[in-house]
Amino acid sequence: MHTVISISLICLMCADLQAQLLFDSEPQIRVQIINTLEKLNVIFNGDWVIEGIDFKIEVPEENSLHKFYIDNGAIHIQSNNKTINTEDSHLDLYCRTQDGTIKIRDVPYGVGWWWEGKEDRVYEGLISLFKGETGTFNVIVQLPLEAYLKGVVPYEIGNDSPVEALKAQAVAARSEAIIALTSGLYSGEHHDLTSDVECQVFSGNNKRTQISDRAVEETKSLVLSEKGQPINAYYASNCGGHSELIKNVWPERPDPNTYNLAGRDDENRINLNLQSEKDVRQWIFSKPRVYCNPDLGLELPNWSKTNFRWQRIIDINTLSGMIAGEKSWGDILNIRILRRGVSGRINKARVIFERDSILVEGELTIRQLWKPALRSSCFVVEKDSDKFVLHGAGWGHGVGMCQSGAIALAKSGSSFRTILRHYYPRSEIIEIY
């Protein structure tokens, strides 16, 4: 069952000559969920079929464990002490009924971040296994857009969030998916989107609830747009109290009007312009009355409480080796901040060693100098004898919707449309199919 995805886009001209991109039906999404494992342990639930180029086998029983591994360029299957040798480097796994799922054990997530780990994950849809170039599996899930979003929303903002925050997340995630699908921003040979933080976190069915599913269903086909065109609806966990301009994070990406605005995460959205070291230090050590501040009594999630303000302490010798690697540059003498965005996020810095220095540019690149990566590049640096102390604000890039703030707004009675209007002030909501 080798499916080719065909996406039909219709460009309609509105009365005001603004163009809208519309799908004639709900699109299918191909999501890369694994590309690092050499072996897969899969448990089937339902009436499943495994199909290669020249063979097709029915999974003999429910809840049976199948082990997939690669040898001599082909994918092989082991089940009940029986090995099925194939000559295929691509297999499709599909269910004859609509309610079938598979569980893949020990799926890695958050690779390179402080929350890195593994967990068993449950998926539905067409599962395709490809032999990757490095001898690892490239695992792709293909499913309708709305089903995909049901595996995104509860992971991205938490399945215990208020329904209006879940709805705002659904619209933002759908907008992101549509842009990725039509632009190829995250695409590869076999996939349209990836499943981790570089795109959107898609983790299957584990955290889905009736309420998170309802949030997707009640916002079906809705996306954010400007001049009738869908836009990237970026979002991050906690903006630290002030959003960032897109040009200071991704200067190479399209810059819709809504991202020409940045400001405090409150009803006034005043731009504080935290680019000076004095101002950003005062900001980080303050407790501003902003929506994403967990101390204002709105019972924000624990992940928000620990990320609105944070601290990282690391000894100089460890950090020097972390950044210099095997280069003989000596210890770090100073971290000189050269440029910040309006939210105080650093996007240019120089790390000065005893015998050399390096220029580091890019908000994410600066965060990833540390291992695990920093929560945000909005931080100030203090050097204390044999260690560096970082005091920081927020979790993520700070562009677009602050998920912590969205939860606070929803708990205060705001609708998903009001939440989206706050974070994407120059956009409108349209249907795309």
C-alpha positions in Angstrom: 0.0 0.0 0.0 2.3 2.7 -1.3 0.4 6.0 -1.0 1.3 9.1 -3.0 0.1 12.3 -1.4 -1.5 14.8 -3.7 -2.4 18.2 -2.3 -4.6 20.4 -4.4 -4.4 24.1 -3.8 -7.0 26.5 -5.2 -6.1 30.2 -5.3 -9.3 32.3 -5.1 -9.4 36.1 -5.4 -11.5 37.9 -2.8 -13.6 41.0 -3.6 -10.7 43.1 -2.2 -8.2 41.3 -4.4 -6.7 39.6 -1.5 -5.8 35.9 -2.2 -6.7 33.0 -0.1 -5.1 29.6 -0.2 -7.8 26.9 0.2 -7.6 23.1 0.1 -10.5 21.4 -1.7 -10.5 18.8 1.2 -8.7 17.9 4.4 -5.1 17.3 3.5 -3.0 14.3 4.6 0.2 14.9 6.6 3.3 12.8 6.6 5.2 13.1 9.9 8.7 11.7 10.6 8.4 10.3 14.1 11.8 8.4 14.4 15.1 8.6 12.5 17.6 7.5 15.1 16.8 3.9 16.1 18.5 0.8 14.7 15.7 -1.5 15.9 12.0 -1.1 16.5 9.8 -3.0 18.9 6.2 -2.7 17.8 3.0 -3.9 19.4 -0.1 -4.1 17.2 -3.6 -3.5 18.3 -6.2 -4.3 15.7 -6.3 -6.0 12.3 -2.9 -4.9 10.9 -1.1 -5.8 7.6 2.6 -5.6 6.9 3.3 -5.0 3.2 6.5 -4.8 1.2 7.1 -4.6 -2.6 6.5 -8.3 -3.2 4.9 -9.6 -0.1 2.0 -9.0 2.3 1.5 -10.6 5.7 -1.3 -10.3 8.3 -0.3 -9.7 11.9 -1.3 -13.0 13.4 -2.8 -11.7 16.7 -3.5 -8.6 18.6 -1.0 -7.2 21.1 1.7 -9.3 19.5 5.3 -7.9 19.6 7.2 -7.6 16.4 10.8 -6.6 16.2 12.1 -4.8 13.1 15.8 -4.6 12.3 18.0 -3.7 9.3 20.6 -6.1 8.0 22.4 -6.0 4.6 20.3 -3.0 3.5 16.9 -4.8 4.1 14.3 -4.6 6.8 13.7 -7.9 8.7 10.9 -8.9 11.0 11.1 -11.1 14.1 7.9 -12.4 15.8 7.3 -15.4 18.1 10.8 -16.6 17.6 10.2 -16.6 13.8 12.2 -14.4 11.5 10.9 -13.1 8.2 13.7 -12.1 5.9 12.8 -9.5 3.2 14.6 -7.8 0.5 12.8 -4.5 1.1 14.2 -1.3 2.4 10.6 0.1 2.7 7.6 -1.5 4.5 4.1 -0.2 5.0 2.1 -1.1 8.1 -1.7 -0.4 7.9 -4.8 -1.4 9.7 -8.0 -2.8 8.0 -10.2 -1.0 10.5 -10.3 2.7 11.6 -9.6 2.0 15.3 -6.3 0.2 15.0 -3.2 1.5 16.7 0.4 0.5 17.2 2.7 1.0 20.2 6.3 1.7 19.5 8.5 1.2 22.5 11.3 3.5 23.7 10.7 6.4 21.2 13.4 9.1 21.9 12.2 12.7 22.4 13.7 16.0 23.2 17.2 14.9 22.0 19.8 17.5 23.1 17.5 19.3 25.5 17.1 19.0 29.3 13.9 17.0 29.0 15.5 14.4 26.7 14.2 10.9 27.3 12.4 7.8 25.9 8.8 6.6 26.2 6.4 4.2 24.6 4.1 5.9 22.1 0.9 5.0 20.5 0.1 5.9 16.9 -2.7 5.5 14.3 -2.6 5.9 10.5 -0.4 4.5 7.8 3.0 3.7 9.2 5.9 3.5 6.7 9.4 2.1 7.6 12.3 3.2 5.5 16.0 2.3 5.8 17.8 5.5 6.4 21.1 6.5 5.0 22.9 5.9 8.3 21.4 2.4 8.8 18.7 3.6 11.2 15.0 3.5 10.7 13.1 6.5 9.2 9.6 6.0 10.5 6.8 8.0 8.9 3.1 8.3 10.0 0.6 9.4 7.4 -2.8 10.6 8.7 -5.4 13.4 8.1 -4.5 16.9 9.3 -7.1 17.0 12.1 -6.0 13.6 13.4 -2.4 14.8 13.4 -3.4 17.9 15.4 -5.0 15.7 18.1 -1.5 14.3 18.6 0.1 17.8 18.7 -2.2 20.0 20.9 -2.1 18.1 24.2 1.7 17.7 24.0 2.4 21.3 23.0 0.3 23.1 25.6 -0.7 20.3 28.1 -3.8 18.2 28.1 -5.0 19.8 31.3 -5.1 23.3 29.9 -8.4 25.1 29.7 -10.4 24.4 26.6 -10.1 27.9 25.1 -6.3 27.7 25.4 -6.4 24.3 23.8 -8.5 25.8 20.9 -6.0 28.7 20.5 -3.2 26.1 20.4 -5.1 24.1 17.8 -5.5 27.1 15.4 -1.9 28.0 15.8 -0.7 24.4 15.3 -2.9 24.0 12.2 -1.5 27.3 10.8 2.0 26.0 11.4 1.2 22.7 9.7 -0.3 24.3 6.7 2.6 26.6 6.1 5.1 23.7 6.6 3.0 21.6 4.2 2.9 24.1 1.5 6.4 25.6 1.8 8.4 22.5 2.5 10.0 24.2 5.5 10.6 20.9 7.4 10.2 18.4 4.6 12.4 15.5 3.6 12.3 12.8 1.0 9.4 10.9 2.7 7.9 13.5 5.2 6.3 16.9 5.3 6.8 17.6 9.0 9.0 16.3 11.9 7.7 15.5 15.3 9.9 17.3 17.8 10.6 20.9 18.8 12.3 22.0 15.6 8.8 21.7 14.1 5.9 20.8 16.3 5.8 18.1 19.0 3.6 15.3 17.6 3.6 12.3 19.9 0.6 10.2 18.9 -2.3 9.3 21.1 -0.7 9.1 24.6 -1.9 12.4 26.0 -5.1 12.9 24.0 -8.3 13.6 26.0 -11.9 14.2 25.1 -11.4 17.9 25.8 -8.2 18.2 23.7 -9.8 16.3 20.8 -12.9 18.6 21.2 -10.7 21.7 20.9 -9.4 20.4 17.5 -12.8 19.4 16.3 -14.5 22.7 17.2 -11.8 24.8 15.4 -11.7 22.5 12.4 -10.1 24.1 9.3 -9.4 27.4 11.0 -6.0 29.1 10.6 -4.5 32.5 11.1 -3.9 34.6 8.1 -2.9 38.0 6.8 -4.5 39.4 3.6 -6.2 36.0 3.1 -3.0 34.0 3.2 -2.1 31.6 6.0 0.8 32.7 8.2 3.2 30.9 10.5 1.6 31.0 13.9 4.7 30.7 16.0 4.4 30.0 19.8 6.7 29.2 22.7 6.2 27.9 26.2 6.8 31.1 28.2 7.9 34.4 26.8 9.3 35.6 30.1 6.9 38.5 30.1 7.9 40.1 26.7 7.6 38.8 23.2 10.3 39.0 20.4 10.3 40.2 16.8 10.6 37.5 14.3 13.6 39.3 12.5 15.7 38.9 15.7 15.2 35.2 15.8 14.8 34.0 12.2 15.9 36.9 10.0 15.7 34.6 6.9 12.0 33.7 7.4 8.9 35.6 6.1 8.0 38.5 8.3 4.2 39.1 8.4 2.9 42.3 9.9 1.8 40.7 13.1 5.4 39.9 13.9 6.4 43.5 13.5 4.9 44.0 17.0 6.4 42.9 20.3 5.7 43.9 23.8 4.8 43.0 27.4 2.5 40.1 27.9 -0.3 42.1 29.3 -3.4 43.9 28.0 -1.4 47.0 26.9 1.5 45.1 25.0 3.8 48.1 25.5 7.3 47.6 23.9 9.8 47.9 26.6 12.8 47.4 24.3 15.1 45.5 26.6 18.2 45.7 24.4 20.5 47.4 27.0 22.2 45.4 29.7 20.9 47.7 32.4 17.3 47.4 31.3 17.3 43.6 30.8 19.0 43.0 34.1 16.4 45.0 35.9 13.7 43.2 33.9 15.0 39.7 34.7 15.2 40.4 38.5 11.8 42.0 38.6 8.4 40.3 38.9 6.3 42.1 36.3 2.5 41.8 36.2 2.2 39.9 33.0 0.0 37.0 32.0 2.7 34.4 32.1 4.0 35.2 35.6 3.1 32.2 37.7 3.0 34.2 40.9 -0.2 36.1 40.0 -2.5 33.3 41.4 -3.8 31.8 38.2 -2.4 28.3 38.8 -0.2 28.0 35.8 1.3 24.6 35.1 4.5 23.5 36.8 6.5 23.8 33.6 5.6 27.5 33.5 6.5 28.1 37.1 10.0 26.8 36.7 10.7 28.7 33.4 9.3 32.2 33.9 12.6 33.0 35.7 15.5 30.5 36.0 19.1 30.2 36.9 22.0 28.0 35.5 25.3 27.7 37.3 28.3 26.0 35.6 32.0 26.0 36.5 34.3 27.7 34.1 36.4 24.6 33.3 33.3 22.6 32.4 31.9 25.3 30.2 35.2 25.9 28.5 35.5 22.3 27.5 31.8 22.2 26.5 32.2 25.1 24.0 35.9 24.6 22.8 35.8 20.9 22.5 39.3 19.6 21.8 40.6 23.0 20.8 43.4 24.3 23.1 41.9 27.7 23.8 42.2 27.6 27.6 39.5 28.8 30.0 36.7 31.2 29.1 37.5 34.7 30.4 34.4 36.5 29.5 31.1 36.2 27.6 30.5 39.5 25.9 27.0 40.3 24.8 27.0 42.2 21.5 23.3 42.3 20.5 19.9 41.6 22.0 16.4 41.7 20.6 13.7 43.8 22.0 12.7 41.1 24.6 16.3 40.9 25.8 17.1 37.7 24.0 20.7 37.6 22.9 21.3 36.9 19.2 25.0 37.9 19.0 27.8 37.3 21.5 31.5 36.7 21.7 33.0 34.0 23.9 36.5 35.1 24.9 39.0 32.4 25.9 42.6 32.7 27.2 44.0 32.1 23.7 41.2 32.8 21.3 37.6 33.9 20.9 34.6 32.9 18.9 31.7 34.9 17.5 28.3 33.3 18.0 25.2 34.5 16.2 21.6 33.3 16.3 19.2 33.0 19.2 19.1 29.2 19.1 22.8 28.8 18.4 23.6 30.7 21.6 21.2 28.6 23.7 22.8 25.4 22.3 26.3 26.4 23.4 25.3 24.9 26.7 24.5 21.2 27.1 21.7 20.7 27.7 20.6 23.8 25.8 19.4 26.8 27.7 15.7 27.5 28.2 16.0 31.0 26.6 18.7 33.4 25.3 17.2 36.1 27.5 19.8 36.0 30.3 22.5 38.0 32.0 25.9 36.6 32.9 27.7 36.9 36.2 31.3 35.5 36.7 32.0 34.3 40.3 35.6 33.1 40.7 35.5 29.6 39.2 32.0 29.6 37.8 29.5 31.4 35.6 26.0 32.2 36.9 23.2 32.9 34.3 20.0 34.5 35.4 17.3 34.1 32.7 13.7 34.7 31.7 11.3 32.5 29.7 11.4 29.2 27.8 11.7 29.4 24.0 12.2 32.0 21.3 9.4 34.3 22.4 7.9 34.9 19.0 4.1 34.8 18.7 1.9 33.1 21.3 3.1 32.6 24.8 1.5 29.3 25.8 1.7 30.2 29.5 0.0 33.5 28.9 -2.7 31.8 26.7 -3.5 29.5 29.7 -3.7 32.4 32.0 -6.0 34.3 29.6 -8.3 31.3 29.2 -8.5 30.9 33.0 -9.5 34.5 33.2 -12.4 33.9 30.9 -11.0 34.8 27.4 -12.1 33.0 24.3 -9.7 31.4 21.9 -10.4 34.2 19.4 -9.5 36.8 22.1 -6.3 34.9 22.9 -5.2 34.7 19.3 -6.0 38.4 18.7 -3.8 39.3 21.6 -0.8 37.3 20.4 -1.3 37.8 16.6 -2.8 41.3 16.6 -2.7 42.0 12.8 -4.0 38.6 11.7 -7.5 37.2 11.1 -9.0 33.7 11.3 -10.1 32.0 8.1 -11.2 28.6 7.0 -8.9 26.7 4.6 -11.2 23.9 3.5 
